[in-house]
């Protein structure tokens, strides 16, 4: 079993907790880089004709879901690997 493998474990629970709290925005710079997806969707939908509204709305929802899945996967992989790298450095220093 590799700790680098993305799976459902305590590390994922920690990331989920972190995402759902103010820990996700540790400073004002973090808050500047929030994706305003709802606002962008609203602006797009305000400029869509009635017959295409539902279709465009469904596609935007799929895009949002797909993008969030993508970001969450790579974010978890990045943090998990960083955590593993740190542990390997510590263990390597202790073994010398």
Secondary structure, DSSP 8 states (H G I E B T S, - for coil): --TTS--SSHHHHHHHHHHTSGGG--SHHHHHT---HHHHHHHHHTTS-HHHHHHHHHHHHHHHHHHHHHHHHHHHHHHHHHHHHHHHHHHHHHH-
